[in-house]
Amino acid sequence: MTNPAIMAQQSVTLFDQPLRFAIPARSARGRIIRLGSVLGEILSAHQYPPVAERILAEALVLAALLGVSLKNAEGQLTMQAQTKDGAIDLLVCDYKDGALRGYVRHEAAKLAQVPVDASLTALFGKGYLAITFDRQAPQEQGGGRYQGIVPLEGDSLAQAAEHYFVQSEQIPTLIRVAIGHVGGADGPRCIAGGMLVQHLADGEEGRERLHVRLDHPEWEHVAIMASSIKDTELIDPDLPLEDIVWRLFHEESQVIIQNSAPVTKGCRCDPAHIRDVIAQFPAGERAEMAQDDGDITVNCEFCSRQFPISLASLDN
């Protein structure tokens, strides 16, 4: 059946802009994104080995897919994967008002022994994934801070995130993420794409959807259709996201699609704020922080920048 709801959508979405879609008759919703230049900006701040670059790219796609659900510009989505015995001991990324940032902390010697397509266990050992929604609104308006924690199990962060939604949110969820490289004037550049599809109970909102079942016939249908998406489609630089939604769900009676605001590379390190924070420490502690040249140097892990703050300036 021809779908006028999709055909009426005239925009062409390729990179760095989430596309939302909903299938009302199936009580389903979804989001899809492909990261290009924004991903390149974030990765270029670090000289990560390929395996670390790949896992961070996947995490950033997930952060964008989850973060776009926030309705308040002050809200923030944070993902953190942490362990004590892995080649990667910390991965952090967050989304706030369309701005993405993230970094990976790893042990180079251990990571060099891990294949690029390694499982989460090979990368992190025994660890956990924490997903935190800070909605920055009154509780009665759906705000507040909520965190769910699940083990780092499976072949990918996408699988761990699926487990989070089933375990912590009781929302049947399908997530697919693909990472690849395309040629460019300065050599191959990393691109990453992802799609998230969820089933919602009829007529319910918020956290009252506890009886939604993984074997619900409507969800089974949507999940089968959505799971046919190909990695090559998610990272095809010339394939509009609208066309992907059309291929997957063109037989539905109605599919509503809507563009969200573009995502950007965003790091909130601010020299003035850093200076104000350091100034709150007692003079003796500030002296202990300082180096031989009289500066306290603060490193931002997200953007790999250093901020030297002189002791003399703090006394003024």
Backbone torsions as a table, in degrees:
resi	resn	phi	psi	omega
1	MET	NA	132.6	176.6
2	THR	-66.5	139.8	-175.8
3	ASN	-111.0	99.4	-178.0
4	PRO	-65.1	-26.2	-179.3
5	ALA	-64.3	-40.1	178.9
6	ILE	-78.4	-42.5	-177.1
7	MET	-63.3	-25.8	-179.8
8	ALA	-74.8	-13.3	-179.6
9	GLN	-77.6	116.4	-173.7
10	GLN	-95.9	-19.0	-176.3
11	SER	-72.4	155.0	177.4
12	VAL	-119.6	113.0	-176.3
13	THR	-106.8	119.3	-178.3
14	LEU	-113.7	-55.4	-173.0
15	PHE	-132.7	147.1	164.9
16	ASP	58.6	30.0	176.5
17	GLN	-146.4	115.0	179.9
18	PRO	-65.8	143.9	174.6
19	LEU	-118.2	122.8	177.3
20	ARG	-94.0	149.5	172.3
21	PHE	-147.5	153.9	179.9
22	ALA	-139.4	144.4	176.7
23	ILE	-120.3	88.1	-172.0
24	PRO	-55.9	-41.4	-176.5
25	ALA	-66.5	-21.1	-179.7
26	ARG	-105.5	4.3	-177.4
27	SER	52.3	47.1	-177.1
28	ALA	-129.5	152.0	175.8
29	ARG	-141.3	161.8	179.5
30	GLY	-158.9	170.4	176.2
31	ARG	-143.9	146.6	-179.6
32	ILE	-142.2	143.4	-179.2
33	ILE	-151.5	153.8	172.0
34	ARG	-132.7	121.0	-178.8
35	LEU	-95.6	132.3	179.4
36	GLY	-126.3	-93.3	-176.1
37	SER	-63.9	-35.1	178.5
38	VAL	-62.9	-44.4	177.6
39	LEU	-61.3	-42.9	179.3
40	GLY	-61.5	-40.1	178.9
41	GLU	-63.1	-42.9	-178.6
42	ILE	-67.7	-45.5	-178.0
43	LEU	-68.3	-31.3	-176.2
44	SER	-69.0	-15.7	178.9
45	ALA	-73.6	-12.3	-178.1
46	HIS	-132.6	155.5	174.0
47	GLN	-103.8	67.8	-177.5
48	TYR	-76.3	145.5	168.2
49	PRO	-66.9	158.5	-174.0
50	PRO	-53.0	-39.2	-176.6
51	VAL	-68.1	-36.6	177.2
52	ALA	-71.9	-38.3	177.3
53	GLU	-60.3	-41.1	-177.4
54	ARG	-65.9	-45.2	-177.7
55	ILE	-69.8	-33.8	176.7
56	LEU	-69.3	-39.1	177.5
57	ALA	-60.0	-42.5	178.0
58	GLU	-63.1	-43.2	-179.7
59	ALA	-63.4	-38.5	-179.9
60	LEU	-67.3	-38.1	175.2
61	VAL	-61.9	-45.5	178.8
62	LEU	-61.9	-41.8	179.6
63	ALA	-61.1	-39.6	178.4
64	ALA	-67.9	-42.2	-179.6
65	LEU	-64.0	-38.3	-179.4
66	LEU	-81.3	-40.6	-174.9
67	GLY	-66.0	-30.2	-177.2
68	VAL	-66.8	-13.6	177.6
69	SER	-75.3	-15.2	179.3
70	LEU	-67.9	132.8	-176.6
71	LYS	-97.4	-14.3	-178.7
72	ASN	-105.0	131.2	-178.6
73	ALA	-61.4	-23.5	179.4
74	GLU	-87.3	-7.4	179.6
75	GLY	-70.6	158.5	-177.3
76	GLN	-143.4	138.0	173.3
77	LEU	-110.2	127.2	179.5
78	THR	-125.3	131.8	173.7
79	MET	-115.9	134.0	179.9
80	GLN	-140.1	122.5	174.6
81	ALA	-110.9	126.7	-172.3
82	GLN	-142.7	147.3	177.8
83	THR	-156.3	171.0	178.8
84	LYS	-113.7	-10.3	-173.0
85	ASP	-128.9	18.1	-177.0
86	GLY	-105.4	169.5	174.4
87	ALA	-64.8	-33.7	171.5
88	ILE	-107.3	121.8	-179.5
89	ASP	-102.3	-11.1	178.4
90	LEU	-158.4	131.4	171.3
91	LEU	-132.1	127.0	-179.5
92	VAL	-133.7	134.8	169.9
93	CYS	-149.6	154.9	178.8
94	ASP	-147.8	165.4	-178.8
95	TYR	-132.8	128.9	175.9
96	LYS	-146.6	119.1	177.6
97	ASP	50.4	45.2	176.8
98	GLY	84.3	-3.0	-178.1
99	ALA	-100.0	128.7	-179.9
100	LEU	-108.9	145.6	171.4
101	ARG	-154.7	158.7	179.1
102	GLY	-176.0	160.9	175.4
103	TYR	-156.6	163.0	-179.7
104	VAL	-125.5	134.4	173.1
105	ARG	-111.2	125.6	-172.9
106	HIS	-143.1	164.8	174.6
107	GLU	-101.3	112.5	-169.8
108	ALA	-57.2	-43.3	-176.8
109	ALA	-63.5	-43.3	179.0
110	LYS	-67.7	-42.5	-175.8
111	LEU	-66.2	-30.0	-179.7
112	ALA	-64.3	-19.7	-178.7
113	GLN	-94.5	0.4	-176.2
114	VAL	-101.2	131.3	177.4
115	PRO	-68.2	157.3	-176.4
116	VAL	-60.4	-36.1	-178.0
117	ASP	-96.4	33.6	-175.8
118	ALA	-66.0	154.0	175.5
119	SER	-75.2	168.9	178.2
120	LEU	-62.1	-37.2	179.3
121	THR	-63.4	-40.8	179.0
122	ALA	-65.2	-32.9	-178.4
123	LEU	-82.8	-44.5	-170.3
124	PHE	-110.0	-12.1	-171.2
125	GLY	69.0	-139.7	176.2
126	LYS	-92.3	109.5	-178.1
127	GLY	-144.0	-168.3	-178.9
128	TYR	-140.0	158.5	174.6
129	LEU	-115.6	122.3	177.5
130	ALA	-110.5	128.0	177.7
131	ILE	-118.9	121.5	-174.9
132	THR	-119.9	123.9	172.5
133	PHE	-103.9	118.6	174.6
134	ASP	-114.2	99.4	-169.4
135	ARG	-86.3	-7.7	172.4
136	GLN	49.9	48.4	176.2
137	ALA	-149.8	159.2	178.5
138	PRO	-57.7	148.0	-178.9
139	GLN	-55.1	-40.6	-176.9
140	GLU	-68.4	-13.2	177.3
141	GLN	-105.5	20.3	178.7
142	GLY	82.5	16.3	-178.1
143	GLY	-92.4	-160.2	-179.1
144	GLY	99.4	176.7	-177.9
145	ARG	-111.1	130.4	-179.8
146	TYR	-135.3	133.3	179.2
147	GLN	-129.2	136.1	173.4
148	GLY	-121.6	142.7	-178.1
149	ILE	-127.5	130.4	177.7
150	VAL	-133.5	156.2	177.6
151	PRO	-64.7	150.5	174.2
152	LEU	-82.2	83.4	-178.2
153	GLU	-125.7	150.6	-179.9
154	GLY	108.5	-176.2	-177.1
155	ASP	-87.5	-14.1	-173.5
156	SER	-154.2	164.2	173.6
157	LEU	-64.6	-31.3	178.4
158	ALA	-60.8	-40.7	177.7
159	GLN	-66.3	-41.1	177.9
160	ALA	-62.8	-38.6	178.9
161	ALA	-67.6	-36.9	174.6
162	GLU	-59.0	-44.1	178.9
163	HIS	-62.4	-35.7	178.1
164	TYR	-59.1	-46.7	-176.1
165	PHE	-68.1	-38.0	179.7
166	VAL	-70.2	-41.8	-175.1
167	GLN	-81.0	-45.6	-173.1
168	SER	-93.8	-30.7	-175.6
169	GLU	-109.9	-13.0	-175.8
170	GLN	55.2	40.5	179.0
171	ILE	-119.9	113.6	175.1
172	PRO	-55.8	126.5	-171.1
173	THR	-141.6	138.9	172.6
174	LEU	-120.3	129.5	-179.9
175	ILE	-129.7	132.6	174.4
176	ARG	-129.1	134.1	178.4
177	VAL	-134.3	138.6	177.8
178	ALA	-131.2	142.5	178.9
179	ILE	-122.6	138.3	178.2
180	GLY	-157.0	-176.0	179.3
181	HIS	-133.3	143.4	174.2
182	VAL	-125.6	153.9	-178.8
183	GLY	-72.2	151.2	178.4
184	GLY	-150.6	173.3	-178.5
185	ALA	-60.4	-32.2	-178.9
186	ASP	-102.8	19.9	-178.9
187	GLY	104.9	177.1	-178.2
188	PRO	-60.4	140.8	176.1
189	ARG	-122.2	146.8	-177.0
190	CYS	-80.1	134.9	171.3
191	ILE	-129.8	153.7	-177.7
192	ALA	-146.1	139.5	179.1
193	GLY	-132.9	155.9	-180.0
194	GLY	-156.5	157.2	177.5
195	MET	-138.7	139.3	176.2
196	LEU	-126.0	129.0	177.5
197	VAL	-129.1	137.3	-177.4
198	GLN	-135.0	153.2	175.6
199	HIS	-106.4	134.2	179.4
200	LEU	-119.1	142.0	176.8
201	ALA	-68.5	148.1	-177.9
202	ASP	-59.9	129.3	170.2
203	GLY	69.0	17.8	-178.4
204	GLU	-121.2	152.5	-178.8
205	GLU	-130.1	167.0	172.8
206	GLY	61.3	-140.2	-173.2
207	ARG	-98.2	24.8	179.0
208	GLU	-95.6	12.3	-174.0
209	ARG	-93.0	39.9	-169.7
210	LEU	-73.3	-19.6	-177.2
211	HIS	-94.9	5.0	177.4
212	VAL	-64.3	131.6	-173.5
213	ARG	-110.2	147.5	175.3
214	LEU	-66.1	-24.7	-179.1
215	ASP	-98.4	15.3	176.4
216	HIS	-60.5	130.2	-175.4
217	PRO	-57.9	-36.3	178.3
218	GLU	-66.6	-41.9	179.7
219	TRP	-67.7	-39.6	178.6
220	GLU	-58.0	-41.2	179.9
221	HIS	-64.7	-49.2	-179.0
222	VAL	-62.6	-42.1	-178.6
223	ALA	-63.5	-39.1	178.6
224	ILE	-63.8	-44.9	179.5
225	MET	-64.4	-46.6	-176.5
226	ALA	-65.9	-36.1	-176.6
227	SER	-71.1	-8.5	176.9
228	SER	-80.1	-2.9	178.9
229	ILE	-62.8	143.5	-177.9
230	LYS	-104.6	146.8	176.0
231	ASP	-56.9	-38.5	-178.4
232	THR	-63.2	-29.5	177.9
233	GLU	-71.7	-42.1	-177.5
234	LEU	-63.6	-30.2	-176.5
235	ILE	-111.7	11.0	176.8
236	ASP	-73.2	113.3	-174.1
237	PRO	-67.2	-15.1	-177.2
238	ASP	-106.8	2.2	-176.9
239	LEU	-100.1	112.2	179.0
240	PRO	-60.8	145.0	178.6
241	LEU	-63.0	-31.9	177.3
242	GLU	-59.8	-36.7	-179.4
243	ASP	-68.8	-32.7	177.2
244	ILE	-65.4	-46.7	178.5
245	VAL	-60.4	-40.2	179.4
246	TRP	-62.1	-44.5	-179.1
247	ARG	-63.3	-40.4	-175.3
248	LEU	-73.2	-37.5	-167.7
249	PHE	-129.1	25.1	-175.3
250	HIS	-68.6	-14.9	179.6
251	GLU	-85.8	-6.7	179.5
252	GLU	-74.2	152.8	-178.8
253	SER	-68.3	-30.3	178.4
254	GLN	-155.0	132.8	171.4
255	VAL	-130.9	120.9	-178.9
256	ILE	-97.9	126.8	179.2
257	ILE	-122.6	148.4	-175.3
258	GLN	-151.4	130.7	175.7
259	ASN	-76.7	141.9	170.6
260	SER	-102.0	170.8	179.3
261	ALA	-63.6	146.6	178.2
262	PRO	-60.3	151.2	174.7
263	VAL	-91.4	156.1	180.0
264	THR	-134.9	163.6	170.2
265	LYS	-78.3	125.2	-177.1
266	GLY	-138.2	121.6	172.8
267	CYS	-121.9	131.8	-172.3
268	ARG	-97.3	20.3	175.7
269	CYS	-69.8	130.1	-174.8
270	ASP	-134.4	116.6	-177.1
271	PRO	-53.9	-40.4	-178.8
272	ALA	-65.8	-41.1	179.3
273	HIS	-66.7	-42.5	179.1
274	ILE	-59.8	-43.5	179.8
275	ARG	-63.0	-40.4	-179.9
276	ASP	-64.8	-38.2	179.5
277	VAL	-65.9	-45.7	-179.2
278	ILE	-64.7	-34.9	-178.4
279	ALA	-64.1	-19.1	-179.5
280	GLN	-78.7	-13.7	178.0
281	PHE	-77.3	148.9	175.4
282	PRO	-59.8	153.0	-176.3
283	ALA	-56.6	-37.8	-179.6
284	GLY	-63.7	-41.5	179.5
285	GLU	-69.5	-36.0	177.5
286	ARG	-63.9	-39.0	179.4
287	ALA	-62.9	-36.5	178.9
288	GLU	-69.9	-30.1	178.7
289	MET	-73.6	-26.5	-171.6
290	ALA	-71.2	151.7	174.9
291	GLN	-90.3	-178.7	-175.9
292	ASP	-61.3	-27.7	-178.6
293	ASP	-83.3	1.4	178.4
294	GLY	86.7	9.1	179.2
295	ASP	-106.8	144.0	167.7
296	ILE	-98.0	118.4	-177.6
297	THR	-102.0	123.0	179.6
298	VAL	-108.5	128.6	179.7
299	ASN	-100.7	137.2	171.9
300	CYS	-100.1	114.1	-178.6
301	GLU	-67.1	-29.5	-176.5
302	PHE	-69.2	-43.5	-175.0
303	CYS	-113.4	2.5	177.7
304	SER	59.7	32.7	176.8
305	ARG	-103.6	152.8	177.1
306	GLN	-114.0	140.9	-178.9
307	PHE	-124.0	100.7	177.5
308	PRO	-80.8	127.7	178.6
309	ILE	-119.0	118.5	-177.1
310	SER	-79.0	141.4	177.1
311	LEU	-60.4	-38.1	-178.2
312	ALA	-60.2	-37.6	-178.3
313	SER	-69.0	-26.2	-178.7
314	LEU	-77.2	-20.2	179.9
315	ASP	-84.5	-8.9	-177.6
316	ASN	-87.1	NA	NA
